[in-house]
Amino acid sequence: MSDEIRRRRLAYRAWHRGTREADYMVGGLFDRYGAEWGEEELAWFERLIEEQDVDIIAWAFRQAEPPEHIAGPMIDVLRRLDYIDIPR
C-alpha cells in the first residue's frame, strides 16, 4: 500500500471513531501531526486506533496508564491536547 493511501485510511479511521469526543481527540491528533510522522509514529498510531475510545480518552486525561504497546513518547503527544480545535 502506498504511503498516501495509508495516511488517507488512517485519517478516515481517526475521524470516524464512534464518539464525537474521540473523533476530535484522535482525528485532531492525526490532522495536526500525521503528515510529519515517519514509519515508527504511523505504526504507533495504527496500534492506537485499534483501541477502544474510552481507553484512549482515559490515557489522554491520565485517568489510566496505557498498555506497553501504546506507552512511550507518543502518548505524551496525545496528552498535550493542544491540537484540538473544538468548533462552537
Buried (B, 14 or more C-beta within 10 A) or exposed (E): EEEEEEBEEBBEBBBEBEEEBBBBBBBBBBBBBBEEBEEEBBEBBEEBBEBEBEBBBBBBEEEEEBEEEBEEEBBEBBEEEEBBEEEE
